[in-house]
Amino acid sequence: EDLMKRADAYAERNYLSRSGLMSLALTNYLNSFELLSSLNDIKFSMRKIADNNVVDKETLEKLNDFERLCHVLGVGN
């Protein structure tokens, strides 16, 4: 109950509906989860590149996925 009161107060202060706030919060949560997952993929990809001194097809796909995610999130633009 307290959480919903806080959410409603925040939404009102920021000219959002409760639904709009929930949508924004869920979008931010999912983006964070996807970013952490992608960072983990990049960690393994970089280790693979360092160990093998080559970029294979799978690693290149992970690097491209990370670049797309960065673009969507506005990182490095």
C-alpha positions as CSV (number, residue, x, y, z in Angstrom):
1,E,0.0,0.0,0.0
2,D,2.8,2.4,0.9
3,L,4.6,1.6,-2.3
4,M,1.5,2.5,-4.4
5,K,1.1,5.8,-2.5
6,R,4.8,6.6,-3.2
7,A,4.3,5.6,-6.9
8,D,1.2,7.7,-7.2
9,A,2.8,10.7,-5.6
10,Y,5.9,10.4,-7.9
11,A,3.7,10.0,-11.0
12,E,1.6,13.1,-10.1
13,R,4.7,15.2,-9.5
14,N,6.1,14.1,-12.9
15,Y,2.8,14.4,-14.9
16,L,2.5,10.6,-15.4
17,S,-0.3,8.2,-14.9
18,R,0.2,5.2,-12.6
19,S,0.2,3.1,-15.7
20,G,2.7,5.3,-17.4
21,L,5.0,5.2,-14.4
22,M,4.8,1.4,-14.2
23,S,5.6,1.2,-17.9
24,L,8.6,3.4,-17.5
25,A,9.8,1.5,-14.4
26,L,9.4,-1.9,-16.2
27,T,11.2,-0.6,-19.3
28,N,14.1,0.7,-17.1
29,Y,14.3,-2.6,-15.2
30,L,14.3,-4.7,-18.4
31,N,16.9,-2.5,-20.0
32,S,19.1,-2.8,-16.9
33,F,18.7,-6.6,-17.0
34,E,19.5,-6.8,-20.7
35,L,22.5,-4.5,-20.2
36,L,23.9,-6.7,-17.4
37,S,23.4,-9.8,-19.5
38,S,25.1,-8.2,-22.5
39,L,28.0,-7.0,-20.3
40,N,28.5,-10.6,-19.2
41,D,28.5,-11.7,-22.9
42,I,31.1,-9.0,-23.7
43,K,33.3,-10.1,-20.8
44,F,33.4,-13.7,-22.1
45,S,33.9,-12.4,-25.7
46,M,36.8,-10.2,-24.7
47,R,38.4,-13.1,-22.8
48,K,37.9,-15.4,-25.9
49,I,39.5,-12.8,-28.1
50,A,42.4,-12.3,-25.7
51,D,43.0,-16.1,-25.4
52,N,42.6,-17.0,-29.1
53,N,43.8,-13.8,-30.7
54,V,40.9,-14.1,-33.2
55,V,37.3,-12.9,-33.5
56,D,35.1,-15.9,-34.5
57,K,31.6,-15.6,-35.9
58,E,29.8,-16.2,-32.5
59,T,32.0,-13.6,-30.8
60,L,31.4,-11.1,-33.6
61,E,27.6,-11.6,-33.2
62,K,27.8,-10.9,-29.4
63,L,29.9,-7.8,-30.1
64,N,27.3,-6.6,-32.7
65,D,24.4,-7.3,-30.2
66,F,26.2,-5.2,-27.6
67,E,26.7,-2.4,-30.1
68,R,23.0,-2.4,-31.0
69,L,22.0,-2.4,-27.3
70,C,24.4,0.6,-26.7
71,H,22.8,2.4,-29.6
72,V,19.3,1.8,-28.2
73,L,20.3,3.0,-24.8
74,G,22.0,6.1,-26.3
75,V,25.5,5.0,-25.1
76,G,28.4,6.4,-27.1
77,N,26.2,8.5,-29.4
